[in-house]
Amino acid sequence: MTIHIPDELARSLFDRASSPEVVLRTVRARPHPSAAAVDDLEAAIAAARLPVRDAGDFDEWPAE
């Protein structure tokens, strides 16, 4: 059995970039942040961190 595929259909199936390729190309085309912008972001993340607690949520229940 032989299946004949028209040239236009074959080109449309194989000439398109796949989704991962499109995402990677888009990410690479974006401008990279400056070192100062990265420092600002890291400072904002550090400032928003919550303090670490040693006690769990159930450690404060009254003893019976």
PyMOL Python script that loads the backbone (N, CA, C, O; Angstrom):
from pymol import cmd

cmd.read_pdbstr("""\
ATOM      1  N   MET A   1       0.849  -1.164   0.000  1.00  0.00           N
ATOM      2  CA  MET A   1       0.000   0.000   0.000  1.00  0.00           C
ATOM      3  C   MET A   1       0.900   1.234   0.000  1.00  0.00           C
ATOM      4  O   MET A   1       1.884   1.293   0.736  1.00  0.00           O
ATOM      5  N   THR A   2       0.565   2.191  -0.807  1.00  0.00           N
ATOM      6  CA  THR A   2       1.315   3.438  -0.893  1.00  0.00           C
ATOM      7  C   THR A   2       0.358   4.585  -0.625  1.00  0.00           C
ATOM      8  O   THR A   2      -0.727   4.658  -1.202  1.00  0.00           O
ATOM      9  N   ILE A   3       0.776   5.482   0.261  1.00  0.00           N
ATOM     10  CA  ILE A   3      -0.034   6.667   0.551  1.00  0.00           C
ATOM     11  C   ILE A   3       0.664   7.860  -0.068  1.00  0.00           C
ATOM     12  O   ILE A   3       1.828   8.130   0.227  1.00  0.00           O
ATOM     13  N   HIS A   4      -0.030   8.557  -0.907  1.00  0.00           N
ATOM     14  CA  HIS A   4       0.523   9.740  -1.551  1.00  0.00           C
ATOM     15  C   HIS A   4       0.086  10.977  -0.775  1.00  0.00           C
ATOM     16  O   HIS A   4      -1.103  11.194  -0.545  1.00  0.00           O
ATOM     17  N   ILE A   5       1.065  11.779  -0.377  1.00  0.00           N
ATOM     18  CA  ILE A   5       0.794  13.020   0.347  1.00  0.00           C
ATOM     19  C   ILE A   5       1.180  14.171  -0.563  1.00  0.00           C
ATOM     20  O   ILE A   5       2.308  14.216  -1.055  1.00  0.00           O
ATOM     21  N   PRO A   6       0.272  15.095  -0.794  1.00  0.00           N
ATOM     22  CA  PRO A   6       0.607  16.253  -1.632  1.00  0.00           C
ATOM     23  C   PRO A   6       1.790  17.022  -1.040  1.00  0.00           C
ATOM     24  O   PRO A   6       1.958  17.079   0.178  1.00  0.00           O
ATOM     25  N   ASP A   7       2.609  17.612  -1.919  1.00  0.00           N
ATOM     26  CA  ASP A   7       3.800  18.340  -1.479  1.00  0.00           C
ATOM     27  C   ASP A   7       3.469  19.447  -0.488  1.00  0.00           C
ATOM     28  O   ASP A   7       4.176  19.612   0.506  1.00  0.00           O
ATOM     29  N   GLU A   8       2.425  20.195  -0.735  1.00  0.00           N
ATOM     30  CA  GLU A   8       2.054  21.302   0.163  1.00  0.00           C
ATOM     31  C   GLU A   8       1.740  20.785   1.567  1.00  0.00           C
ATOM     32  O   GLU A   8       2.140  21.393   2.561  1.00  0.00           O
ATOM     33  N   LEU A   9       1.033  19.675   1.645  1.00  0.00           N
ATOM     34  CA  LEU A   9       0.708  19.097   2.945  1.00  0.00           C
ATOM     35  C   LEU A   9       1.977  18.607   3.646  1.00  0.00           C
ATOM     36  O   LEU A   9       2.136  18.830   4.846  1.00  0.00           O
ATOM     37  N   ALA A  10       2.864  17.956   2.935  1.00  0.00           N
ATOM     38  CA  ALA A  10       4.111  17.469   3.525  1.00  0.00           C
ATOM     39  C   ALA A  10       4.950  18.631   4.034  1.00  0.00           C
ATOM     40  O   ALA A  10       5.508  18.556   5.129  1.00  0.00           O
ATOM     41  N   ARG A  11       5.050  19.712   3.252  1.00  0.00           N
ATOM     42  CA  ARG A  11       5.822  20.882   3.704  1.00  0.00           C
ATOM     43  C   ARG A  11       5.199  21.497   4.945  1.00  0.00           C
ATOM     44  O   ARG A  11       5.913  21.908   5.859  1.00  0.00           O
ATOM     45  N   SER A  12       3.890  21.561   4.985  1.00  0.00           N
ATOM     46  CA  SER A  12       3.241  22.181   6.143  1.00  0.00           C
ATOM     47  C   SER A  12       3.422  21.345   7.408  1.00  0.00           C
ATOM     48  O   SER A  12       3.388  21.879   8.517  1.00  0.00           O
ATOM     49  N   LEU A  13       3.614  20.031   7.245  1.00  0.00           N
ATOM     50  CA  LEU A  13       3.809  19.172   8.415  1.00  0.00           C
ATOM     51  C   LEU A  13       5.234  19.219   8.945  1.00  0.00           C
ATOM     52  O   LEU A  13       5.443  19.106  10.152  1.00  0.00           O
ATOM     53  N   PHE A  14       6.216  19.384   8.069  1.00  0.00           N
ATOM     54  CA  PHE A  14       7.611  19.248   8.492  1.00  0.00           C
ATOM     55  C   PHE A  14       8.382  20.557   8.529  1.00  0.00           C
ATOM     56  O   PHE A  14       9.499  20.573   9.047  1.00  0.00           O
ATOM     57  N   ASP A  15       7.858  21.631   8.018  1.00  0.00           N
ATOM     58  CA  ASP A  15       8.594  22.892   8.007  1.00  0.00           C
ATOM     59  C   ASP A  15       8.303  23.764   9.223  1.00  0.00           C
ATOM     60  O   ASP A  15       8.965  24.783   9.417  1.00  0.00           O
ATOM     61  N   ARG A  16       7.341  23.391  10.031  1.00  0.00           N
ATOM     62  CA  ARG A  16       6.999  24.197  11.202  1.00  0.00           C
ATOM     63  C   ARG A  16       7.895  23.843  12.376  1.00  0.00           C
ATOM     64  O   ARG A  16       8.282  22.688  12.557  1.00  0.00           O
ATOM     65  N   ALA A  17       8.216  24.848  13.164  1.00  0.00           N
ATOM     66  CA  ALA A  17       8.999  24.607  14.378  1.00  0.00           C
ATOM     67  C   ALA A  17       8.089  24.006  15.439  1.00  0.00           C
ATOM     68  O   ALA A  17       6.911  24.352  15.524  1.00  0.00           O
ATOM     69  N   SER A  18       8.625  23.123  16.232  1.00  0.00           N
ATOM     70  CA  SER A  18       7.836  22.523  17.305  1.00  0.00           C
ATOM     71  C   SER A  18       7.702  23.527  18.453  1.00  0.00           C
ATOM     72  O   SER A  18       8.411  24.532  18.494  1.00  0.00           O
ATOM     73  N   SER A  19       6.812  23.254  19.359  1.00  0.00           N
ATOM     74  CA  SER A  19       6.576  24.149  20.493  1.00  0.00           C
ATOM     75  C   SER A  19       7.836  24.381  21.326  1.00  0.00           C
ATOM     76  O   SER A  19       8.119  25.531  21.662  1.00  0.00           O
ATOM     77  N   PRO A  20       8.613  23.339  21.681  1.00  0.00           N
ATOM     78  CA  PRO A  20       9.828  23.609  22.455  1.00  0.00           C
ATOM     79  C   PRO A  20      10.807  24.513  21.717  1.00  0.00           C
ATOM     80  O   PRO A  20      11.460  25.354  22.335  1.00  0.00           O
ATOM     81  N   GLU A  21      10.914  24.348  20.407  1.00  0.00           N
ATOM     82  CA  GLU A  21      11.821  25.202  19.642  1.00  0.00           C
ATOM     83  C   GLU A  21      11.356  26.647  19.660  1.00  0.00           C
ATOM     84  O   GLU A  21      12.173  27.561  19.774  1.00  0.00           O
ATOM     85  N   VAL A  22      10.059  26.860  19.551  1.00  0.00           N
ATOM     86  CA  VAL A  22       9.520  28.214  19.556  1.00  0.00           C
ATOM     87  C   VAL A  22       9.739  28.865  20.920  1.00  0.00           C
ATOM     88  O   VAL A  22      10.113  30.035  20.996  1.00  0.00           O
ATOM     89  N   VAL A  23       9.508  28.117  21.988  1.00  0.00           N
ATOM     90  CA  VAL A  23       9.709  28.660  23.338  1.00  0.00           C
ATOM     91  C   VAL A  23      11.176  29.019  23.551  1.00  0.00           C
ATOM     92  O   VAL A  23      11.483  30.097  24.057  1.00  0.00           O
ATOM     93  N   LEU A  24      12.081  28.120  23.168  1.00  0.00           N
ATOM     94  CA  LEU A  24      13.507  28.380  23.342  1.00  0.00           C
ATOM     95  C   LEU A  24      13.953  29.586  22.531  1.00  0.00           C
ATOM     96  O   LEU A  24      14.714  30.416  23.028  1.00  0.00           O
ATOM     97  N   ARG A  25      13.496  29.696  21.303  1.00  0.00           N
ATOM     98  CA  ARG A  25      13.855  30.844  20.463  1.00  0.00           C
ATOM     99  C   ARG A  25      13.323  32.140  21.065  1.00  0.00           C
ATOM    100  O   ARG A  25      14.010  33.161  21.037  1.00  0.00           O
ATOM    101  N   THR A  26      12.117  32.110  21.606  1.00  0.00           N
ATOM    102  CA  THR A  26      11.529  33.302  22.215  1.00  0.00           C
ATOM    103  C   THR A  26      12.297  33.724  23.462  1.00  0.00           C
ATOM    104  O   THR A  26      12.552  34.912  23.662  1.00  0.00           O
ATOM    105  N   VAL A  27      12.668  32.758  24.301  1.00  0.00           N
ATOM    106  CA  VAL A  27      13.414  33.067  25.527  1.00  0.00           C
ATOM    107  C   VAL A  27      14.787  33.641  25.181  1.00  0.00           C
ATOM    108  O   VAL A  27      15.243  34.598  25.807  1.00  0.00           O
ATOM    109  N   ARG A  28      15.437  33.054  24.186  1.00  0.00           N
ATOM    110  CA  ARG A  28      16.762  33.545  23.805  1.00  0.00           C
ATOM    111  C   ARG A  28      16.700  34.933  23.168  1.00  0.00           C
ATOM    112  O   ARG A  28      17.687  35.667  23.208  1.00  0.00           O
ATOM    113  N   ALA A  29      15.576  35.301  22.591  1.00  0.00           N
ATOM    114  CA  ALA A  29      15.449  36.599  21.937  1.00  0.00           C
ATOM    115  C   ALA A  29      15.205  37.728  22.942  1.00  0.00           C
ATOM    116  O   ALA A  29      15.431  38.897  22.630  1.00  0.00           O
ATOM    117  N   ARG A  30      14.749  37.385  24.134  1.00  0.00           N
ATOM    118  CA  ARG A  30      14.470  38.407  25.153  1.00  0.00           C
ATOM    119  C   ARG A  30      15.773  39.020  25.642  1.00  0.00           C
ATOM    120  O   ARG A  30      16.795  38.335  25.681  1.00  0.00           O
ATOM    121  N   PRO A  31      15.761  40.292  26.014  1.00  0.00           N
ATOM    122  CA  PRO A  31      16.981  40.900  26.559  1.00  0.00           C
ATOM    123  C   PRO A  31      17.310  40.302  27.931  1.00  0.00           C
ATOM    124  O   PRO A  31      16.412  40.008  28.720  1.00  0.00           O
ATOM    125  N   HIS A  32      18.584  40.130  28.200  1.00  0.00           N
ATOM    126  CA  HIS A  32      19.013  39.579  29.476  1.00  0.00           C
ATOM    127  C   HIS A  32      19.039  40.691  30.522  1.00  0.00           C
ATOM    128  O   HIS A  32      19.403  41.822  30.201  1.00  0.00           O
ATOM    129  N   PRO A  33      18.656  40.389  31.781  1.00  0.00           N
ATOM    130  CA  PRO A  33      18.663  41.417  32.816  1.00  0.00           C
ATOM    131  C   PRO A  33      20.090  41.821  33.176  1.00  0.00           C
ATOM    132  O   PRO A  33      21.028  41.034  33.047  1.00  0.00           O
ATOM    133  N   SER A  34      20.228  43.033  33.618  1.00  0.00           N
ATOM    134  CA  SER A  34      21.538  43.520  34.036  1.00  0.00           C
ATOM    135  C   SER A  34      21.886  42.934  35.402  1.00  0.00           C
ATOM    136  O   SER A  34      21.020  42.411  36.102  1.00  0.00           O
ATOM    137  N   ALA A  35      23.149  43.026  35.769  1.00  0.00           N
ATOM    138  CA  ALA A  35      23.595  42.528  37.076  1.00  0.00           C
ATOM    139  C   ALA A  35      22.907  43.299  38.198  1.00  0.00           C
ATOM    140  O   ALA A  35      22.573  42.724  39.234  1.00  0.00           O
ATOM    141  N   ALA A  36      22.693  44.604  37.994  1.00  0.00           N
ATOM    142  CA  ALA A  36      22.017  45.415  39.015  1.00  0.00           C
ATOM    143  C   ALA A  36      20.569  44.959  39.196  1.00  0.00           C
ATOM    144  O   ALA A  36      20.072  44.925  40.322  1.00  0.00           O
ATOM    145  N   ALA A  37      19.893  44.612  38.113  1.00  0.00           N
ATOM    146  CA  ALA A  37      18.508  44.147  38.211  1.00  0.00           C
ATOM    147  C   ALA A  37      18.431  42.822  38.953  1.00  0.00           C
ATOM    148  O   ALA A  37      17.508  42.599  39.736  1.00  0.00           O
ATOM    149  N   VAL A  38      19.399  41.939  38.710  1.00  0.00           N
ATOM    150  CA  VAL A  38      19.443  40.661  39.417  1.00  0.00           C
ATOM    151  C   VAL A  38      19.704  40.893  40.900  1.00  0.00           C
ATOM    152  O   VAL A  38      19.083  40.243  41.741  1.00  0.00           O
ATOM    153  N   ASP A  39      20.604  41.800  41.233  1.00  0.00           N
ATOM    154  CA  ASP A  39      20.876  42.119  42.638  1.00  0.00           C
ATOM    155  C   ASP A  39      19.631  42.664  43.331  1.00  0.00           C
ATOM    156  O   ASP A  39      19.339  42.296  44.469  1.00  0.00           O
ATOM    157  N   ASP A  40      18.893  43.548  42.639  1.00  0.00           N
ATOM    158  CA  ASP A  40      17.659  44.100  43.203  1.00  0.00           C
ATOM    159  C   ASP A  40      16.632  42.999  43.456  1.00  0.00           C
ATOM    160  O   ASP A  40      15.966  42.990  44.491  1.00  0.00           O
ATOM    161  N   LEU A  41      16.507  42.075  42.507  1.00  0.00           N
ATOM    162  CA  LEU A  41      15.554  40.976  42.665  1.00  0.00           C
ATOM    163  C   LEU A  41      15.939  40.088  43.835  1.00  0.00           C
ATOM    164  O   LEU A  41      15.081  39.712  44.635  1.00  0.00           O
ATOM    165  N   GLU A  42      17.213  39.749  43.947  1.00  0.00           N
ATOM    166  CA  GLU A  42      17.665  38.912  45.064  1.00  0.00           C
ATOM    167  C   GLU A  42      17.458  39.605  46.403  1.00  0.00           C
ATOM    168  O   GLU A  42      17.118  38.951  47.389  1.00  0.00           O
ATOM    169  N   ALA A  43      17.657  40.916  46.452  1.00  0.00           N
ATOM    170  CA  ALA A  43      17.430  41.665  47.695  1.00  0.00           C
ATOM    171  C   ALA A  43      15.948  41.661  48.058  1.00  0.00           C
ATOM    172  O   ALA A  43      15.598  41.529  49.231  1.00  0.00           O
ATOM    173  N   ALA A  44      15.082  41.802  47.070  1.00  0.00           N
ATOM    174  CA  ALA A  44      13.642  41.786  47.327  1.00  0.00           C
ATOM    175  C   ALA A  44      13.194  40.414  47.818  1.00  0.00           C
ATOM    176  O   ALA A  44      12.354  40.321  48.714  1.00  0.00           O
ATOM    177  N   ILE A  45      13.744  39.356  47.243  1.00  0.00           N
ATOM    178  CA  ILE A  45      13.400  38.002  47.685  1.00  0.00           C
ATOM    179  C   ILE A  45      13.874  37.784  49.121  1.00  0.00           C
ATOM    180  O   ILE A  45      13.138  37.234  49.940  1.00  0.00           O
ATOM    181  N   ALA A  46      15.089  38.209  49.428  1.00  0.00           N
ATOM    182  CA  ALA A  46      15.622  38.043  50.785  1.00  0.00           C
ATOM    183  C   ALA A  46      14.793  38.814  51.801  1.00  0.00           C
ATOM    184  O   ALA A  46      14.576  38.333  52.913  1.00  0.00           O
ATOM    185  N   ALA A  47      14.326  40.006  51.436  1.00  0.00           N
ATOM    186  CA  ALA A  47      13.540  40.829  52.360  1.00  0.00           C
ATOM    187  C   ALA A  47      12.163  40.234  52.617  1.00  0.00           C
ATOM    188  O   ALA A  47      11.567  40.495  53.662  1.00  0.00           O
ATOM    189  N   ALA A  48      11.657  39.451  51.700  1.00  0.00           N
ATOM    190  CA  ALA A  48      10.307  38.901  51.836  1.00  0.00           C
ATOM    191  C   ALA A  48      10.285  37.530  52.504  1.00  0.00           C
ATOM    192  O   ALA A  48       9.211  36.976  52.736  1.00  0.00           O
ATOM    193  N   ARG A  49      11.441  36.980  52.813  1.00  0.00           N
ATOM    194  CA  ARG A  49      11.483  35.651  53.434  1.00  0.00           C
ATOM    195  C   ARG A  49      10.904  35.697  54.838  1.00  0.00           C
ATOM    196  O   ARG A  49      11.065  36.677  55.565  1.00  0.00           O
ATOM    197  N   LEU A  50      10.233  34.623  55.197  1.00  0.00           N
ATOM    198  CA  LEU A  50       9.677  34.491  56.542  1.00  0.00           C
ATOM    199  C   LEU A  50      10.724  33.849  57.445  1.00  0.00           C
ATOM    200  O   LEU A  50      11.536  33.052  56.976  1.00  0.00           O
ATOM    201  N   PRO A  51      10.717  34.179  58.718  1.00  0.00           N
ATOM    202  CA  PRO A  51      11.674  33.558  59.628  1.00  0.00           C
ATOM    203  C   PRO A  51      11.383  32.061  59.781  1.00  0.00           C
ATOM    204  O   PRO A  51      10.239  31.624  59.660  1.00  0.00           O
ATOM    205  N   VAL A  52      12.416  31.301  60.042  1.00  0.00           N
ATOM    206  CA  VAL A  52      12.283  29.858  60.230  1.00  0.00           C
ATOM    207  C   VAL A  52      11.796  29.595  61.639  1.00  0.00           C
ATOM    208  O   VAL A  52      12.284  30.196  62.596  1.00  0.00           O
ATOM    209  N   ARG A  53      10.825  28.689  61.767  1.00  0.00           N
ATOM    210  CA  ARG A  53      10.300  28.313  63.083  1.00  0.00           C
ATOM    211  C   ARG A  53      10.718  26.900  63.401  1.00  0.00           C
ATOM    212  O   ARG A  53      10.631  26.014  62.551  1.00  0.00           O
ATOM    213  N   ASP A  54      11.173  26.680  64.626  1.00  0.00           N
ATOM    214  CA  ASP A  54      11.565  25.331  65.045  1.00  0.00           C
ATOM    215  C   ASP A  54      10.350  24.496  65.423  1.00  0.00           C
ATOM    216  O   ASP A  54      10.340  23.283  65.215  1.00  0.00           O
ATOM    217  N   ALA A  55       9.329  25.138  65.977  1.00  0.00           N
ATOM    218  CA  ALA A  55       8.145  24.416  66.437  1.00  0.00           C
ATOM    219  C   ALA A  55       7.190  24.196  65.268  1.00  0.00           C
ATOM    220  O   ALA A  55       7.007  25.066  64.416  1.00  0.00           O
ATOM    221  N   GLY A  56       6.589  23.015  65.253  1.00  0.00           N
ATOM    222  CA  GLY A  56       5.588  22.713  64.246  1.00  0.00           C
ATOM    223  C   GLY A  56       4.231  23.255  64.658  1.00  0.00           C
ATOM    224  O   GLY A  56       4.063  23.717  65.786  1.00  0.00           O
ATOM    225  N   ASP A  57       3.286  23.204  63.775  1.00  0.00           N
ATOM    226  CA  ASP A  57       1.940  23.707  64.072  1.00  0.00           C
ATOM    227  C   ASP A  57       1.262  22.930  65.191  1.00  0.00           C
ATOM    228  O   ASP A  57       0.445  23.492  65.920  1.00  0.00           O
ATOM    229  N   PHE A  58       1.581  21.658  65.340  1.00  0.00           N
ATOM    230  CA  PHE A  58       0.917  20.835  66.349  1.00  0.00           C
ATOM    231  C   PHE A  58       1.685  20.764  67.661  1.00  0.00           C
ATOM    232  O   PHE A  58       1.210  20.161  68.623  1.00  0.00           O
ATOM    233  N   ASP A  59       2.871  21.375  67.712  1.00  0.00           N
ATOM    234  CA  ASP A  59       3.665  21.364  68.946  1.00  0.00           C
ATOM    235  C   ASP A  59       3.082  22.253  70.031  1.00  0.00           C
ATOM    236  O   ASP A  59       3.426  22.081  71.201  1.00  0.00           O
ATOM    237  N   GLU A  60       2.236  23.172  69.697  1.00  0.00           N
ATOM    238  CA  GLU A  60       1.697  24.124  70.669  1.00  0.00           C
ATOM    239  C   GLU A  60       0.356  23.699  71.251  1.00  0.00           C
ATOM    240  O   GLU A  60      -0.255  24.462  72.000  1.00  0.00           O
ATOM    241  N   TRP A  61      -0.112  22.503  70.926  1.00  0.00           N
ATOM    242  CA  TRP A  61      -1.381  22.031  71.472  1.00  0.00           C
ATOM    243  C   TRP A  61      -1.204  21.717  72.958  1.00  0.00           C
ATOM    244  O   TRP A  61      -0.148  21.239  73.371  1.00  0.00           O
ATOM    245  N   PRO A  62      -2.229  21.983  73.757  1.00  0.00           N
ATOM    246  CA  PRO A  62      -2.127  21.677  75.185  1.00  0.00           C
ATOM    247  C   PRO A  62      -2.049  20.177  75.428  1.00  0.00           C
ATOM    248  O   PRO A  62      -2.690  19.386  74.736  1.00  0.00           O
ATOM    249  N   ALA A  63      -1.256  19.802  76.418  1.00  0.00           N
ATOM    250  CA  ALA A  63      -1.135  18.384  76.772  1.00  0.00           C
ATOM    251  C   ALA A  63      -2.369  17.943  77.536  1.00  0.00           C
ATOM    252  O   ALA A  63      -2.944  18.733  78.284  1.00  0.00           O
ATOM    253  N   GLU A  64      -2.781  16.711  77.364  1.00  0.00           N
ATOM    254  CA  GLU A  64      -3.972  16.211  78.072  1.00  0.00           C
ATOM    255  C   GLU A  64      -3.606  15.397  79.271  1.00  0.00           C
ATOM    256  O   GLU A  64      -4.488  14.904  79.974  1.00  0.00           O
TER     257      GLU A  64
END
""", "prot")
cmd.dss("prot")
cmd.show_as("cartoon", "prot")
cmd.util.cbc("prot")
cmd.orient("prot")
